[in-house]
């Protein structure tokens, strides 16, 4: 994730601990709940009636607008407030105008390593919750409130040339390796600075050398907060890897003064259970848990209503109690599943020619297109604590989820029936080899009967199905080695 780059503009701070600190004065102002909610939220423009007159192939592109909706919840406001406090408190102990901070920066490159007078004010907090529950979306929305890179030139009439990176977000490597984490770090710093070759200037002999360079870089650029996502991947770290990485994070907090935010699924909590000091640091400022919504939660109802208002089918469907029940049954209060189901259901309604969302369509799409999520949904539906703890283990990998959402047109049977409607219309296209200057016009979209589509789907080959049904002239296959007449 890359944020904005700006030149510093300073605002006097009313809080004594923050006053006279250019790193804090260059940050955006502290937000009220109302301001935070307005800035975090993202609601695309309402559906334009003119869009509903567009061809279905075009409206399908509009449907993906649903994925950009960000509705603020109370938890978002808590998270924004905690991050605002975390980043500012971390900078209190690293005021670059303070002689102690300057001496501490110099000590990092020397034999002493850490300056005795330095007192860290950095803290940590953790964000945990089920996969797909909205943790990353919330963090992205909050991080977007802060410019990632601030260029300082002059402060209070004096030369003050520094580059400040307010936040850096990294994903814990899938194998939990320190080397992979180090590589990500230097790439992320280069990305924040707008220097794609930055990582090439940091060669290291071993892991300890790499970690030392990371500490120096983090201090030099006054990184305001380091956010570590997918922390549950540390469970896969090789012997000693988990402890080494956790100790490195705690060293950043204690000795370098950089706040750290731990983000992951509920299983990451067990990473801190063995060592009490890790558990204490993990919950330094607190722990926010993103839980799935219950069916009667007011925030869930509001989210469903807001998402339902974005419909690109020709017939706008009312949000009935039956539809509300079906949406919860097939998503179990997981926000990411809800968005995916609505996108896929609208696509299907448009592609099939039905042009109206119904409870039956939603259930049909979930049972066919979202089969890959069934084990995880079954675990949530059971409300069995033991099965629910396995939720993340039952989820498909990201690539499989992407495949599920990939645009593939109609289901195979419906696509075959659509071909039938093309070749059997009143003035069929001449499919036999011929020389003609008359180009046929594209046919209008038509609705197809599911029973006919099902019959066609029994054939493995679409062409063979059409040929067997007598909908394509056999002469078409004279030049095809696969279907050449015997």
N, C-alpha and C positions, 0 to 999 in steps of 0.2 A: 504494500500500500504506500503510495506517494502522496504527500501533502503539498501545500502551497509554500512558496518562498517569498519573503517580504523583507523590506528594510525596516529597521527598528523605529518605532514611534513610541515615546514614553508617556505614561500616565501616572501622576502622583498617586501614591497609595495611602489610604486613611489608616491602615493597620501598621503600627510602629515596626513590627518584625519585617514587614514587606517594604517599608520606605527606604529609599536610597539603594535599592538593589536593581540594577538595570535588567537583570534576567527576568525579574518579576514584573517590573514596570513596562516591559515590552510585550507582555502577554495581553490577550484580550481581557476585558473587564469581567469581574465575577458576575455570574448571571443569577437572576431570580428564577423561580420555578416557571413562571409564565414565559420569560424570555427563552429559557432552555427548551421548553416544550415546543415553542414556535420554531426554533432553529433546528431542533432534532427532527421534527416531522417532515415528511415529504409526501405530498399528495399530488399526483399528476393532475393535469387539467381534466375536468369532467368530459365524459364522452360527448363528442360533437355529433349532433344528429346527422350532419352531412357524411360523417364517417360510416354510418350505418347503411348508406346507399352505395358504398364502395363494393367492389367484387370481394367475394369471400377470401380469395388468395391474398388480398391486400389487408383485409381486416384481421387476418391471423397475425400479422405483424403488430397490429395495435394491441392485441391481447397481452403481449409480453410486457406491456406497460405496468401490468399488475405487479411484476417483480420489483418495481422501483418504489412501491408504497412503503413508507416507514411511519407507523403510528406510534407515538410516544406512550409508554406506560409509566406507572408510578415508579417501577423499577429503573426505568431510564433516568428519571430525575434523581433518584438516589445515586446511581452510577455517575452521572455528570457531576454531582456535588462532591462525591468522594474523590473523583479524579482531579477536580479543581483544587481541592485541599491537598491532595498528595503531591502534585507537581509544584505547588507554591511552597509547601513546607520543605520539600527537598531542596529547593533553591535557597532557603533561609541560611543553611549552613555552607553554601557555596557562593557567597557574594563575591564576584570577581574584583570588587574595589577593596576587599578586606585583605590586609597583609597575610593573615593566616591562610586564606585560600590560595594566594600566590605561592606561598612557601609549600603548601601541600601539593600543588601542581608540579613544582620543581622536584619534590621528593619522590614522586612516582617514577621518575626516570633515573633515580640514583640508587645507591646501595641501601639506604635507609628504608626506601619504599613508601613508608607512611609517616606523615608528620604528626608528632605527639599532640600538638595543639589543635588538630582538626577534630571537630565534633560533628558527627553525622546527624542530620535532622531527617534523613530519609526514612520512609516507612514502606510497607507493602500492603497490598490487599489482594484478595482472590475472588475470581468470578467463576462459578461452577454451574453446571446445568446440563441437561440432556442435549445431545446433538440435534441441531435443527430448531432449537428453541428460541434462537435470536440473539445469542451472546455476541457473535461477531458483527452482526448488523448493528446492534446497539453501540458497540465500541467504535465501529467505523463512523457512525453518525456523530459520536461525541468527539472523536479525534479530529473530525473535519471542522470543528469549532476553533481549532488551534492551527496557526500556520506551523508547518513542520520545521521550517528553517527560517531563522531570523538573522539578518546581516546587521551587525552593529558597526558604526563608524565614529560617531562622537556622542559623548554623554556628559551633560552638564558643562558644555563648552570645552571639553578636553577630548583629545584623540582616544578613541576606544574601539579598536579594530578587533572584532571577535565574530565568530560564527556560532550561533546557538541552535542546536537541534532539540526541539521541545519534546519530541517523542520518537520512539523507534519501536516498531512492532515486528516481531519475528515469530515464525512457527517453529516449534520444537521438531527437529528432524524425526522422521518416522522410525528410524532405528535408535533414536535417543542418543546419538553420538555427539561428543563434544566437538570433534573435528568438523562435522557438518554444521553445527551451530556457529562455530567460529567463521566458517566460510559465509554463512548467511549474514552474519553481523557486518562484515566488511562490504558485502554487496549492498546491504541496506543503507549503510552510511554513505556509500558512493551515490546511491539513488537519491537520498535526501539532499546531498550536496549538488546533484546534477552532474556528477563526474562518473561516467560509466567505466572508466579505467582505474578508479580509486583502489579497488581490491588488489590490483596488480602490484601496487607499491607496498603491499604488506606481506612480505614473505616471512615465514617462521620455520625454525628448525624442529620444533616439537610443540606439543600442546601447551606446555607451561609458557613457552615463549609467545605463543598465540594469545593466551589469556592475558599475559602482561601487556601486550600491544593493545588488546581490546580495552583494558583498563585505562591506558594512556589516552586512547582515542575518545573514549566515553567522557573523560575528564576534560580533554582539550576542547571538545565541542559542547560542553555543558549539557549533555543529554538530560532532558528533564524527567523522563520516565521511560523505562524499558518494559514493553509488554510482551510476555511470552505466551503464545497461544498453543493449543494442542499439547499441553503439558503432560497429559496422560501417556504420551508416547515414551516418556521416561521409563515406563514399565518394561519396554523392550530393550532398554540399554544393557550393554554387556556388563560383566562383573565390574563393579566399582564405578561404572559410568554415571549411574543415577546419583550417587553420593558426590561425585566430583562436580557435576553440573549444579546441584543444589548448593554446594559449598561455594561455587563461583558466584551464583546469584546473591547469596548472603554476604559475600565479600564486597560485592558492588554496593549493597545497602550499608553495611557497617563501616567499611574503610574508604570507599570512593564517594559515598553519599548520594547514590543514584537510586531513586525509588523503583521498585519492580512490581509489576502486576502479573499475577499468575492466572492463566485462563485455561479451562479444560472441562472435561466431563466430570461427573461425580467420582469416578474412579481415581482421579488425581489426588483426592484427599488422603488416601492410604499412603501416598508417597511421603507425607509428612508425619505419619503416625509413629514411626520408629524413633525419631529423634525429637525430643520435646522442644528444643530451641528452633528447629525447623517449623514445627507446628505453630509456635508462637509467632514467628516471623511471617508465616503464611497468612496469618490473620491479624497482622499488625494494626491496620486501620479497621479491618472488618472483613467479612465474607458476604458476598452477594450471591444468592442462589436463584438461578432462573428455573422456575418450575413450569411444568405444562399447565395449561389452563383447565380448570374444571368447566363443565358444560354450562353452569349457571353463573360463572364469573361475569361481572358487568364488562370488564375489559375485553373478554373474549367475544361477548355479544356485539360490542362496539366495533371490534375488528372485523367480524363477519359482515356486519352491516356496511361498513366502509368498503370492503373489498367487493361485496355484492353489487355495489352501485356502479362498478365498472363492467359493463356488459356490451359486447360488440356483436351479439346476435341480433338479427332483424326484429325478433320479438323479445321485448324486455320481460323477464320473468320476475314475479313477486317472490320475496323471501318468505316462504311459508314455514310453518312449524315443522312440516315433514322434511323440507330441504335442510333446515337448520339441524335437525336430528341426524340426517344422513351425513352432513358435513362433519359433525363431531364424531360420529361412529367411525368414519374412515380417516380421521386425522388424530383423534384422541387428544385434542388440545395442543398439538405441536404446530406452531405458526408456519414453519417452512413447508410442512406437509399440506397445510391449508392452501397456501399460495400455489403450490405445484398442482394440487387437485383442481383448483379453479381454472388455472391456465389450460391444463389438459382437457378439462370438460368443455370449456368454450371452444377450443380448437375442434374437438370432435363434433360439437353441435353445428359448427359452421361447415366443416368438411363433409359431413353426412347429409347436409341439406335440411336437417331438422330445424335449425335456426332458433332454438329456444332451450334454455337450460331447464332440466327437470331433475327430480330426485332419482329417477330411473337412470338417466344419463350419467349422473355423478357416480352412482353405485357401479354402473357398467364400466366406466372409465377406471375407477379405482380397482375393481376386480381384475381388469385385463392389463391396463397400462402400468399400474402401480403394484403389481404382484410382489415385486422385489422387497416391498416394505412390510408385507403381511406378517412375517415372524416378529418384527419389532412392535408392530401395532397390536398383535395378539398378546405380547408380554404386557404392554400398557393396559390393555383392556381387561386383563386378568386381575389387576391390582394386587397381584401376589408380589410382595417385596423381593423375594428371591428371584423371580422371573424378571421383575422390573430392573433389577441391578444388572441384568444381562442385556438391557436395551441396546446400548452402544455396540456390544459385541455382535448383535443380530443385524445391525444396520449394514447395508451394502457399502462398498468403498465409493469414494467420490466419483470415480470414472463411471461406475455403474449407474449412479444417480444422474449423471450428465447424459448418459445414453438413454435413460428413461425419459428425459425431457427433450431429447433431440427431436427436431421436426422431421417426421417421416410420412407426412401426408395421412391419408386414410388407412385404417387397418386393411390388411391384404384383401379380405373378401370384398370390402366396399370399393377398393380400387379396381378390382376385377369387374364389378358391376358397373362402375363408372365407364370403363372401357367399352362394355357392352352398349351403354347408352350412346356412346360416341358413334360406334359403327352401325347401329341399328336405327338411327334417327331417320326421319322422313327422306332426306337427301344424303345418303351415306357418302363418306369420303372414298374416293377411288384409291384403294390400297394396292391395286395391281401395278406392276411396272409399266409406266406410260410416260410419254412426253406431253406436257401440258403447260400452258402459260397461265391457267386459272388456278390461283392459290385458294384452297379452301379456308373458310373462316373458322375461328375457334368456336366450339359449341358452348352454349350457355350451361352453367352448372345445373344439374338436375338431382332431385332426390331419388334414392334407390330403395327398393324393398330389401329388408334384411334377410328375408327367406331366400330370395334369389342370390343375394351375395353369399349366403352360407353354402348354397349348392355349388357355386363356382369355386369356393375355397377348398373343396375336396380334392382339386387337382394340384399337383406340385408345381406345374408350370403354368403361368398366366396365359401364354400363347396356346398351349395345348388345351386349356380349358375353353378358350374362345373358339378354337378350331373344332373341338368335339361338340360344342353346342351349335355349330353351324353359323356363328356370327361373323366369321372371317372367311373370305374366299380361299379355298385350298390353293389356288394358284399363287398365293402370296408366298408359299413355302417352296416353290420350285427351285429357288436359288439358295435355299438354306440347307447346309449339309446335315443339320440336325433333324430337319423335318422332310427331307427329300423323299418323294414317293418311292416306294419299293418297286 
